[in-house]
Amino acid sequence: YILIAGFIWKDFLIGNLKRYYFNFIVYFKDHPKKVKAALTAISAIVILIIIIPVFFIKPYQAELDILFFSVGRSNAVLIRTPMKKNFLIDAGLHYKYVLNGLTQEWDVAEKTIIPTLLKMNIKTLDGVVITNLNRENISGMHTVIKHMTVKHVYLPLDPAVFHPDLTYDEFLNLINSGYYKQNKDKWWVREYYDQYISLLKLIREKNIPASNLKYGDYLTHEFKKSGKMIKELEIYCLNPIDSKFYGERDEISDKSIVLNIIYGIKTDRNSKEYLKKNSFILLSDVGKGIQDSLVKNNLVSKTDVISVPYKGEKRALNPEFLKLVQPIDAVVQFDARGRNLDKEEDLKQFIYPEYKKFNIRIFRTDEVGAVIYHLSLIHI
């Protein structure tokens, strides 16, 4: 193809295409009918050889896509499965701020996430997951649920216990933290309640099924026959264990939903061993203690990609966890502007050096843009 294109392009440039065409016609006129027929057949075969691959050779297509949106220092990940199911994990930050005396509003779901989904021809989400109550995870989900078709909502807390009709004091009693009760008048404590309860009311208004994800629950589990082999996708929950609070200060973050994604190929559907696999761990905002628990209980092993926990804060750095999982890549959804400048120091002074010890590549979305992994068990 390269040679043919090269000759045609060369002749086109020097203006000799007409001359070659003329010689071709003359050649046909000067030969008997049988030779003409043979030449015609050869020409047809050559044309078919060139054209047929266009229709039958398919370009490389991913079977599983995992997209880390560029949404500043907040969480938003899209998973598109081999069975064409679409799951959105968190939806970024929706916040208001005052600039030059005027109240401004920024919603990454409206500005980035929804336009990207529509461009990918995704109008229905099979499930959305709110990994925790932090505003960087939950606040943009209101916009997604309002403007897109959502089949199911997965929550970090049991909606039968943490229901939409709770008062603020009832909510705090269930959280069972003296620290939050002491700071109940602070905006950042009140915000946990306001964001979560308003989302639950919206889910009820839209009549969307909702449930909590806890350890062992599957987000999806898919099988696909490939010749004599079986391709299997598992997306299941590693944390939290339950919705009960024990009074720890960072327990809202430590109740974050952690997802393990494994896509592999097996000889048999019931086999526990993969011949080949790729794996991801989405750690949301869990701290060092939860990572220790995952290691201690043998819930994690060597993986390919992780999300940097707690958006790169040093309090979530756990060298023992990194030593065990040894990822090739780590993705941190970040934005160094404004109040996040001190968070960038955490990245540079603590995260970068520790990850470098284990030869882990870090992708920052504020530097490289959105990060997308295409998987087919042949390529990643």
PyMOL commands that set and color helices and strands:
alter all, ss='L'
color gray80, all
select helices_A, chain A and resi 2-14+17-29+33-56+108-119+135-138+141-147+168-175+178-182+187-206+251-254+288-296+309-312+314-316+319-325+338-357+365-368
alter helices_A, ss='H'
color red, helices_A
select strands_A, chain A and resi 64-68+77-80+86-89+94-99+102-107+124-125+127-129+149-150+153-155+210-212+218-226+229-239+258-266+276-282+305-307+329-332+361-364+371-375
alter strands_A, ss='S'
color yellow, strands_A
deselect
rebuild
show_as cartoon
